[in-house]
Amino acid sequence: MTYILLNLPFLATVAVVALGAVLARRAPVWRAVALTAAAVIVLTAVFDNVLVGTGIVDYDTALIIGARVGIAPVEDFAYAIAAVVLLPCLWTLLGRGPGSVRAARTRPPAGGR
């Protein structure tokens, strides 16, 4: 099994939860998710390159698609991206984030206190 096939069930689960959040009109603030994703991708690139470069982690070249960021395979970024999308979607779906029903009930009225 290749690393990309190993990632597919996780990414599909994230896609279903994100779609559910959008359809329920309780999706997170996507601009915030994108900014977080940018930071997490940069940090993942740095630390994955250190881990692969020092030999702490190694990948079978026959099991990766071949694309790399530095010396880290792109498949290694799937979990970071999945977490950045999944967690805020779950947060809002479970009634914790700015798009949730609970947050809407606790906000003050638009024109008053």
N, C-alpha and C positions, 0 to 999 in steps of 0.2 A: 504494500500500500504506500503510495506516495504521500508526501507531507501535505500537498494541496487537497488530496482526497480525505486526509485526516481532519483538515480544517473545515471542509464543507458542511458537516452536520452542525458545527458550532455557528458558522456564519449563517446557515439557513435558519437556525433558531433565533438568532439576533434579528434577521430580516423579518421573521414572522412577528416577533414582539414589537419591533419598530412599526411595522405595518398596522398592528393592532392599536398601538398608541396613536398613530395618525388617524385611523378610522374612528377611534373613540374620541377624537378631538382633544386628546390629553397628551400630546407629544411634547417633548422637551423644547427648550429654546434652541433651535438648530444652530444659530450663530455661536452660542456658548459651546455647543458640542463640537463645532468645527474648530474653534480656538483651542479647546482642550485636546482635540485630536492632533492638531499641529504640534502642540507641545509634547504630547505622548509619543508621537512618531519620531520627533527629533531625539528625545531621550532613549527611545527604543533603538534607534539607529546607532547612537553612541555606545550604549551598553552592550547591545548584541554584537557589535564589532569588537569590543573589548573581549567579550566572552568567547567568541569564535577565534579571534586573533591569538588569544593566550592558550587556546586548546582546551579550555574548560568544557566547551560545548563543541561538538563536531556534527556535521551533516553528511550523510551518504550522498555523494554527487549524483548517483543514479536515481535518487528519490526526490530531487528538487527539480523545479522547472527550468532552472538555470539563471534566472534573473536575480541579481544581487544588488544590495545597497551597501557599498563598500565590499566587505567580505561576508556579510550576513545575507542569507537567502530571503527573498521577499515573503516567503511563506511564514517567516518568523514574526511578521508584523500583523498577522491575522488576529491573534489573541488580543493584542493591544487595541486594535481598531474595534474588535467585537466588544471589548469591555467599555470603551468610550461611548459606544452607541447603546449597548444593552443597559448599563446601569442607570443613565438618566431616563430612559424609556420606562424601566421598571419603577423608578422613583415616582414618576408622574402617574403611572397607571395605578400604583398602590396608594396614591393619595398624599404624596409628600412634596411634590414639586410645584412650580408656579402654574402649571397647567391643570393641576388636580382640582377635584371638587372640594376637598378639605381646605386647600389654600384659598379658593374662591370664597368660601364661607367666612373665612377669618379676615379677609381684606376689608378695609374701611370703604364706605361708599365713595364713588368717584368725585363727587363735588363737596364732600364734607369731611368730617373727622373720622 
